[in-house]
């Protein structure tokens, strides 16, 4: 798990103050934020993408916040967005096998949440937190576990972000609305899944492509434009044709 800051173009600011409505539904988009996910820093307008990825360098869940927001408070909201469909049906899987993060995600609140959900995690403890725990003696609790070999895999989420930022609309935000930018990042994430042909079994990409486009089509009014859905449908069809010809 990691985060990245995206520079917002100057025209990304100035969104109307009124609450947006989904056409023909009279409801607010699920990913709408009153602050539009825009923050100010020394570099100007920025937005931050908090991302949870899997071992194959593909995104699983994300959250858009203003650029100056910290990483630690967003760990729980991002983990609660993970939904992995089971092959045999039933409730989707929401708990990862192992979670890795840097020192920014180290806090008693996060570790308490991970222990309650029985999620194994590898998060280094900063020096100040370690000194504070030792100063409190037995009341400071036990030392946190740390697996060096597992922590070496944290580069996978950084490489996922690198692949995600190959899309210029993700590296630089041009959308005024936060839910529209969330749809842009979602489309770029699904493209990574559809274009990744290093699947363990033949036909996996085609099956995921059809389900991904079906799921995305239901959110057209929630930030994803019809043109983006058409582009994904064409990409999914090409991926399915490639998979079928290789069998």
Order of alpha helices (4+ residues) and beta strands (2+ residues): beta-beta-beta-beta-alpha-beta-alpha-beta-alpha-alpha-alpha-alpha-beta-alpha-alpha-alpha
